[in-house]
Amino acid sequence: MASVISGDANVSATEFGYLDGVTAALQGQVDSKLDLAGGKILQTIANTHSTAVAISGTSFLDIGLSATITPSASNSKILVMYSALVDARSTGAQSGARLKVFRDATSIAEGLSDGDIFINAATSATFTILTGRITGFILDTPTTTSSTVYKLQGCGSQADDTATFQRNNNTSYLVLMEVSA
C-alpha cells in the first residue's frame, strides 16, 4: 500500500527531533535485547610467523607463534583459531607432527583429536616426508580480565621424526576472538 502525503511534505526541526527521539528509543530497546543474546565478537587479535622452526623427537617446544589478548569481561570466551604449516620427516615407516595450544602455561588442546597429522610411507621408502597444515579452533573460557597469552607448541609424533614448522618460511597463523557471554 502506497503512503500518501498531503499538504506540506517538509519536516520541521521540531518534528525531526521527535522522530529522532523515537528512533533512538527503539534502537535502545533493540540493542538491549541483542545484548541478552551474547555471542558478539568484542575484539580480534591476529598474529603470523614465517620463520622455520625444526623440532626433533616428541618433546613439545614453541614454534614461534603466540598472541596476547586482554578479555573485557571475565565471562567472555576466546575463540582460538590456528593454522600451522609443518613438514615432518622420519627415517621410519611413519612420519607425523603434533601441536599443542597453550593459554599462558596451561595446555588447552593436545592429542590425536586436536590436530595431529600422520602419514604412512610406502614399504620401499627409506624415509617419510609429510607436508601439510595442522588447522583447528578451540572455544576457551579463561575467566579473567588479565592479559592472556595463547601460543602454539609442536613436535614430531615419534622419536625419529623431525617436524619443521613454517618450512621454507611459509606462514602459520593464530587468531584470537573475544566472544561475549
N, C-alpha and C positions, 0 to 999 in steps of 0.2 A: 504494500500500500504506500503510495507516494504521500509525502508530507506537503502541506500547503501553508505557505507563509503569507499572511495577509497584512496589509499596511506596511509600515516602515520595517525593512529587514535588517536595519542596523542594530547592533547590540551596544548599549551604553556601558561605560566603565563600571557603573554600579551593578548592572545586570551581569557583566562579565565576572565581577568579584563574587557574586552569588554562585555563578556556575563553577568558578574555580574552587570555591569553598565546598561545594557539593562533591566535585570530583576528587578533591583532596581527602574528604571524609570517606568516600567509597574506596579510594586507593588504600587508605589506612586500614580499613576493615579487611580488604583482600590481603594486604601484607600480613596482618596479624594471623589470619587463617593459614597462610603459607608457612609462617614461622613454626606453627604447630606440627607441620608435616615433616620438618627436618630434611636431611639429605642434600642440603645445598653445599656446593663447593665454596669454601671460605677463602682458601689460598692454594696456590700451586708453586712448588719448588722443583726445579729440574736440574740435573747435572749429567755431564757426559765425561767419559775418559777414553783416551785413544792411545795410551802408551802400553806396549806389550808387557805383560807380567807372566813369567813362567813359574809354575809350581810343580815340583816333583813329589810323587807319593800322595799319601792320603791325609796329610795334616793341613787343615784349613788355614789359609793366610789371606790377608787383604789383597784384593785385585785392583785397588786404587780408585774405587768408586764409592763415594759417600755423598750425603746431602743432609742438611740440618734444617729443621722446621720447629717453630715455636707455636704450639696449638693455642688458639684464642680461648678455648674453653676446655675444662678438664673432662667433659663428657664427649668431646669430639672424637671421631675416628680418623685414622690416617690410612688412606689408600696408597699402598706402596706398589709401584709397577716397575718392573725391571726387564732388561733385555741385554744379556751379556754374550758377546761373541767369544767362542772358545775353539781352540784347536787342540785335540787330545791325541797323544801318540804313545804307543806302547810296543814293547818287544814281545808281548804275549798275544793271545788269540782274541782278546777283547781290549777295547780302549774306551775310556769314558772320562767324564768330568762331573764334579758335584759343585753345588753352590749353596751357601747359607746366607740368610738375610738376618742382620742384627739390628735391634733397637738398642742403642748405647752398647752395653756389654751383654745383653740378653739375646740369644738366638731365638728368632720368632718363626723361622721356616728352615727345614732341613729334611733331607731324605729323598727316597725314590719318588714319592708323590709330589715333592716340592721342587722339581726341576732338574733332576739328574738326567743325563743322556748317556747312552751306551751304544756300542756297535760291535758286531761280531765280524771277525776277519774271515776271509776265505782260507781254507785249510792249507793252501800253498804259500800264504803270506808269511814273511819273516817279521813283519811289524804291521801295526794297525794305525791308521790315521783317521780321525774323525774331525770334521769341521762343521760347526753349527752354532745355533743360538740357544741359550737357556733363557726362556722368557716366562714370566709369570706375574701374578699380583697377589697381594695379601691385604685384607682389611684388618688393620691393627687398632687396638684400643690402649693407648699409652697412659690414660688417666692422669694427665699432667698439663700444666701450662708453662712448663720449663722448656728451654731449648733442648731438642731431642735429635740425636744423630742416628741416621739409618745408614748402614754400609753393607757391602757385599764381600763375602769371602769365598774362595774357591779352592779346589784341589782336584787331583786325579781320583778316579774311582777305585783304583787298585795300586798296589805298591810300585809296580813298574810303569805306571802312567806318568806322563808329563803333560799337564794341562796349561796351555798358553792362552790367557785371556787377552783380548784385543790384539791378536796376532796380526802382524803387518800393519800395526797402528790403526786397525779398524775400530770403530766407535761402539762403546757399550753405553747404556742409558739407565738412569734411575730417576723416577718421577714420584714425588710425594704430593698428595692432595689432602687437605684437611676437609673432612665432611662433617657438617653439623649433625648433632644428635636428633 
